[in-house]
Structures are given as C-alpha cells and as structure tokens.
Amino acid sequence: QVQLVESGGGRVQPGGSLRLSCAASGSIFSINEMGWYRRAPGENLDLVATITTSGNTNHADSAKGRFTISRDNARNTVYLQMNSLQPEDTAVYYCTARIKTLRAVEYRSWGQGTQVTVSA
C-alpha cells in the first residue's frame, strides 16, 4: 500500500505565497513522474505541474512564472512553491505520483488533496 500525504495548504491574501509538500510512503520500489493537479469549485481537474525523476518539469500556462515544482528523490517528496497567488488559484490541490511497488506493480497514486484559498 502506498500513501501520498499533502501538507501546506491554507488561506492566503492575493499576492501571497504558499509551499505545498507531498510525501509518498509505503511499499515503493521507485517513483517516476510526480505532479500537482487542482480542482476549483465547479471546474474540472486541471494540471498544474509535473516533474520527472531526473528533474524535467512541465508547468501549465497558468502556473508559469509563479509556481515552481521540485522534488527530493531521497525523501520521495514533491513540492510546489506558489508565489503571487490570485483568487483564481483557489482550489483543492492534489498530489500524484507514478509508483512502481516492491511487487513490480505500476500505477498512479493520488493524495487526498489540500485546500488553497486566496482571498483578501
């Protein structure tokens, strides 16, 4: 069993910053791509950013220049530094990881989500 546990969400004023963290634990052999998605109220699940094991990143247009994804492979942890937050960034943010278990099963795991609210 693999778990992804997110932390770092909360309420912030427009222009503020937050740093999300997501730690993977359990029967992990390796982790390939890790990433963040978000779902705003009444909207679809949208990509925010992804990062490969070697550090190659992909940021959604809405995140470019403001958000930065990074990871610590030794800690099986992915981060999302969010700067210049705006009300439209309000959403539940979900961590995801492509996991290979000790039994060589590969699948995408998801965290339970962390709320980010941007308001004055």
TIGUKOL-486904 format. One record per atom (N, C-alpha, C, O): residue in three letters; x, y, z. Coordinates in steps of 0.02 Angstrom, whole numbers, padded with zeros to 5 digits, always signed. Each point is the difference from the previous one (the first is absolute). Layout:
// TIGUKOL-486904
AlaXYZ...
//
This chain:
// TIGUKOL-486904
Gln+00042-00059+00000Gln-00042+00059+00000Gln+00044+00062+00000Gln+00049+00004+00037Val-00066+00044-00079Val+00037+00062-00006Val-00046+00058+00019Val-00058+00002-00019Gln+00085+00044+00057Gln-00038+00060+00019Gln+00036+00062-00023Gln+00062+00004+00002Leu-00101+00045-00024Leu+00026+00067-00014Leu-00033+00047+00049Leu-00062+00004+00003Val+00102+00032+00035Val-00027+00045+00051Val+00022+00071-00016Val+00060+00016+00000Glu-00110+00026-00013Glu+00014+00070-00017Glu-00002+00043+00063Glu-00033-00016+00049Ser+00069+00072-00052Ser-00002+00050+00054Ser+00018+00067-00029Ser+00027+00005-00055Gly-00044+00048+00093Gly+00021+00067-00020Gly-00056+00044-00028Gly+00012+00059-00013Gly-00071-00087+00005Gly-00055+00041-00024Gly-00024+00049+00054Gly+00023-00002+00057Gly-00068+00046-00077Gly-00027+00048+00048Gly-00029+00060-00035Gly-00014-00001-00060Arg+00003+00054+00098Arg-00028+00061-00025Arg+00055+00053-00004Arg+00040+00007+00046Val-00040+00030-00101Val+00051+00052-00009Val-00031+00058-00037Val-00048-00008-00038Gln+00074+00067+00048Gln-00024+00059-00035Gln+00027+00002-00071Gln+00053-00028-00014Pro-00087+00062-00032Pro+00027+00007-00068Pro+00070+00029+00002Pro+00015+00047+00037Gly+00028-00076-00079Gly+00070+00020-00001Gly+00044-00040+00046Gly+00061+00006-00002Gly-00092-00046+00045Gly+00038-00039+00048Gly+00029-00064-00029Gly-00008-00015-00060Ser+00040-00023+00103Ser+00034-00062-00021Ser-00018-00058+00047Ser-00016+00010+00059Leu+00018-00069-00088Leu-00008-00062+00038Leu+00047-00052-00030Leu+00017+00003-00059Arg+00003-00050+00100Arg+00041-00056-00024Arg-00035-00065+00020Arg-00009-00015+00059Leu-00010-00023-00110Leu-00032-00064+00011Leu+00054-00055+00000Leu+00048+00003-00037Ser-00059-00053+00079Ser+00044-00058+00001Ser-00042-00063-00006Ser-00058-00001+00020Cys+00088-00051-00047Cys-00035-00064-00007Cys+00052-00055+00008Cys+00047-00005-00040Ala-00056-00036+00091Ala+00046-00054+00014Ala-00032-00067-00015Ala-00056-00013+00022Ala+00091-00028-00058Ala-00023-00068-00016Ala+00032-00050+00048Ala+00059+00005+00016Ser-00099-00052+00006Ser+00026-00051+00046Ser-00035-00066-00014Ser-00054-00003-00029Gly+00087-00051+00052Gly-00030-00067-00009Gly+00046-00045-00040Gly+00062+00007+00001Ser-00092-00055-00035Ser+00038-00051-00037Ser+00023+00027-00068Ser-00026-00021-00052Ile+00073+00065+00054Ile+00023+00034-00060Ile+00067-00028-00023Ile+00048-00003+00038Phe-00046-00018-00101Phe+00064-00018-00031Phe+00031+00061-00034Phe+00059+00014+00007Ser-00101+00021-00044Ser+00024+00061-00034Ser-00060+00045-00015Ser-00057-00023-00002Ile+00073+00086-00009Ile-00051+00049-00019Ile+00023+00034-00063Ile+00055+00027-00003Asn-00097-00028-00048Asn+00017+00034-00062Asn-00025+00072+00005Asn+00024+00039+00041Glu-00071-00021-00082Glu-00025+00068-00001Glu-00040+00016+00063Glu-00038-00042+00024Met+00048+00103+00003Met-00041+00026+00054Met-00030+00066-00024Met+00028+00033-00044Gly-00083-00014+00074Gly-00030+00062-00023Gly-00054+00027+00046Gly-00018-00030+00051Trp-00009+00086-00072Trp-00055+00033+00035Trp-00055+00016-00050Trp+00013+00024-00055Tyr-00074-00037+00076Tyr-00060+00020-00036Tyr-00043+00041+00048Tyr+00011+00000+00060Arg-00060+00034-00088Arg-00046+00037+00043Arg-00070-00002-00028Arg-00010-00006-00061Arg-00039+00013+00106Arg-00069+00003-00019Arg-00032+00059+00035Arg-00009-00001+00061Ala-00009+00051-00100Ala-00036+00058+00027Ala-00074-00018+00007Ala-00024-00046-00033Pro-00013+00081+00074Pro-00072-00014+00009Pro-00037+00000-00067Pro+00003+00049-00036Gly-00037-00103+00021Gly-00039-00006-00061Gly+00040-00009-00063Gly-00028+00003-00055Glu+00093-00015+00062Glu+00042-00007-00059Glu+00029-00070-00005Glu-00007-00041+00045Asn+00040+00028-00102Asn+00034-00064-00010Asn+00066-00002+00037Asn+00026+00051+00024Leu+00002-00111-00020Leu+00067-00009+00028Leu+00050+00025-00052Leu+00000-00025-00056Asp+00042+00072+00075Asp+00048+00029-00047Asp+00072-00013+00022Asp+00015+00001+00059Leu+00027-00012-00108Leu+00071-00007+00013Leu+00029+00066+00025Leu-00017+00053-00025Val+00060-00058+00075Val+00038+00059+00023Val+00073-00008-00023Val+00027+00044-00034Ala+00004-00099+00053Ala+00070-00011-00018Ala+00019-00073+00012Ala-00029-00033+00043Thr+00077+00009-00082Thr+00027-00067+00010Thr+00076+00003-00001Thr+00030+00048-00025Ile+00001-00100+00053Ile+00073-00004+00002Ile+00021-00073-00004Ile-00029-00043+00033Thr+00079+00029-00075Thr+00025-00068-00006Thr+00053-00014+00052Thr+00021+00045+00037Thr+00001-00107-00034Thr+00051-00019+00048Thr+00065+00039-00011Thr+00035+00017+00047Ser-00020-00002-00110Ser+00061+00036-00016Ser-00007+00076+00007Ser+00049+00037-00009Gly-00110-00015+00025Gly-00009+00071+00012Gly-00029+00041-00057Gly-00004+00061+00005Asn-00015-00094-00059Asn-00033+00036-00054Asn-00070+00020+00021Asn-00039-00041+00025Thr+00023+00104-00036Thr-00064+00026+00024Thr-00046+00022-00057Thr+00023+00016-00055Asn-00087-00015+00071Asn-00050+00026-00046Asn-00049+00039+00043Asn-00031-00027+00046His+00023+00092-00062His-00047+00042+00037His-00056+00022-00046His+00012+00018-00058Ala-00073-00019+00083Ala-00057+00026-00038Ala+00011+00075-00012Ala+00035+00033+00038Asp-00066-00008-00091Asp+00008+00071-00015Asp-00020+00044+00059Asp+00031+00052+00013Ser-00083-00072+00023Ser-00024+00039+00057Ser+00051+00001+00057Ser-00004+00043+00044Ala+00051-00090-00044Ala+00049-00005+00054Ala+00068+00029-00018Ala+00040+00016+00044Lys-00028-00009-00108Lys+00067+00022-00021Lys+00016+00070+00027Lys-00040+00046-00004Gly+00100-00041+00031Gly+00023+00064+00027Gly-00021+00013+00071Gly+00025+00046+00032Arg-00072-00087-00006Arg-00024+00011+00069Arg+00010-00062+00044Arg+00017+00006+00059Phe-00026-00065-00087Phe+00005-00062+00038Phe+00063-00037-00023Phe+00020+00003-00058Thr+00011-00039+00105Thr+00058-00040-00015Thr-00007-00068+00033Thr-00008-00005+00061Ile+00013-00047-00101Ile-00002-00069+00027Ile+00071-00024+00009Ile+00044+00015-00040Ser-00034-00053+00093Ser+00066-00030+00013Ser-00011-00065+00038Ser-00056-00014+00023Arg+00108-00026-00017Arg-00007-00063+00036Arg+00065-00019+00034Arg+00054+00021-00020Asp-00062-00062+00072Asp+00057-00028+00035Asp-00007-00076-00007Asp-00040-00031+00036Asn+00078+00002-00080Asn-00008-00072-00014Asn+00018-00042+00062Asn-00031-00053+00010Ala+00078+00075+00029Ala+00020-00039+00059Ala-00057-00003+00051Ala-00005-00048+00038Arg-00037+00099-00037Arg-00056+00003+00047Arg-00067-00017-00032Arg-00052+00003+00033Asn+00053-00022-00097Asn-00062-00016-00036Asn-00051+00057+00008Asn-00059-00012+00012Thr+00082+00073-00018Thr-00041+00058+00014Thr+00001+00048-00059Thr+00052+00011-00031Val-00110+00017+00016Val-00005+00051-00052Val-00027+00064+00032Val-00040-00003+00047Tyr+00062+00059-00072Tyr-00019+00065+00027Tyr-00030+00043-00055Tyr+00013-00009-00059Leu-00054+00057+00080Leu-00026+00050-00046Leu+00005+00068+00035Leu-00038+00014+00047Gln+00085+00027-00069Gln+00007+00067+00025Gln-00046+00045-00041Gln+00008+00005-00061Met-00054+00028+00094Met-00049+00042-00034Met+00008+00072+00023Met-00010+00015+00059Asn+00027+00028-00105Asn+00009+00071+00014Asn-00052+00041-00038Asn-00031-00024-00048Ser+00022+00086+00068Ser-00047+00046-00034Ser-00068-00033-00008Ser-00030+00003-00054Leu+00006-00033+00107Leu-00064-00035-00004Leu-00057+00048-00011Leu+00000+00056+00025Gln-00049-00078-00064Gln-00059+00040-00017Gln-00063-00038+00018Gln+00002-00061+00008Pro-00058+00096-00001Pro-00062-00035+00017Pro-00017-00058-00047Pro-00029-00049+00022Glu+00047+00054-00084Glu-00015-00054-00048Glu+00043-00062+00012Glu-00012-00052-00031Asp+00061+00056+00076Asp+00039-00059+00018Asp-00034-00039+00056Asp+00023-00054+00019Thr-00078+00079+00007Thr-00037-00035+00051Thr-00025-00067-00026Thr-00035-00003-00051Ala+00054-00051+00084Ala-00017-00067-00022Ala+00023-00051+00051Ala+00037+00017+00047Val-00058-00078-00057Val+00030-00056+00036Val+00058-00025-00043Val-00009-00015-00059Tyr+00068+00010+00089Tyr+00060-00022-00036Tyr+00015-00072+00017Tyr+00003-00019+00058Tyr+00007-00021-00110Tyr+00012-00071+00008Tyr+00069-00018-00024Tyr+00023+00021-00054Cys+00011-00060+00094Cys+00064-00028-00018Cys-00011-00067-00036Cys-00046-00036+00017Thr+00089+00021-00065Thr-00003-00064-00034Thr+00070-00026-00013Thr+00047+00039-00007Ala-00041-00104+00004Ala+00065-00031-00013Ala-00009-00065-00038Ala-00047-00038+00014Arg+00091+00026-00060Arg+00000-00064-00037Arg+00046-00047+00040Arg+00061+00009+00002Ile-00093-00059+00029Ile+00035-00042+00048Ile+00014-00068-00031Ile-00041-00027-00037Lys+00100-00001+00053Lys+00014-00071-00013Lys+00010-00031+00069Lys+00046+00020+00036Thr-00088-00069-00019Thr+00004-00030+00066Thr+00054-00053+00004Thr+00031-00018-00050Leu-00020-00007+00110Leu+00049-00052+00011Leu-00020-00064-00036Leu+00042-00044-00012Arg-00105+00037-00005Arg-00024-00058-00038Arg-00003+00014-00074Arg-00031-00037-00038Ala+00064+00091+00017Ala+00006+00018-00071Ala-00066+00019-00032Ala-00008-00004-00061Val-00040+00025+00102Val-00063+00026-00026Val+00008+00076-00011Val+00025+00035+00045Glu-00045-00011-00102Glu+00005+00071-00015Glu-00070+00031-00004Glu-00045-00028-00032Tyr+00036+00084+00065Tyr-00064+00034-00003Tyr+00009+00073+00022Tyr+00053+00018+00027Arg-00104+00022-00039Arg+00001+00070+00021Arg-00037+00007+00065Arg-00058-00020+00007Ser+00092+00048+00042Ser-00029+00011+00065Ser-00017+00073+00009Ser+00033+00044-00028Trp-00086-00031+00067Trp-00023+00069+00012Trp-00004+00013+00075Trp-00017-00044+00039Gly+00032+00106-00020Gly-00011+00021+00068Gly-00073+00020+00010Gly-00039+00000-00047Gln+00022+00016+00108Gln-00069+00018+00017Gln-00016+00073-00014Gln-00058+00020+00001Gly+00109+00020-00014Gly-00011+00070-00017Gly+00010+00047+00058Gly-00012-00018+00058Thr+00033+00078-00074Thr+00008+00052+00051Thr-00030+00065-00028Thr+00012+00019-00057Gln-00051+00014+00099Gln-00037+00059-00022Gln+00046+00061+00000Gln+00036+00012+00048Val-00037+00025-00102Val+00034+00065-00005Val-00054+00052-00014Val-00036-00005-00049Thr+00032+00055+00092Thr-00049+00054-00008Thr+00037+00066-00002Thr+00038+00017+00045Val-00051+00021-00098Val+00031+00065-00008Val-00054+00053+00002Val-00042+00005-00045Ser+00042+00035+00098Ser-00051+00052+00007Ser+00026+00055+00045Ser+00043-00010+00042Ala-00071+00070-00053Ala+00022+00058+00039Ala-00029-00002+00070Ala+00014+00045+00040
//
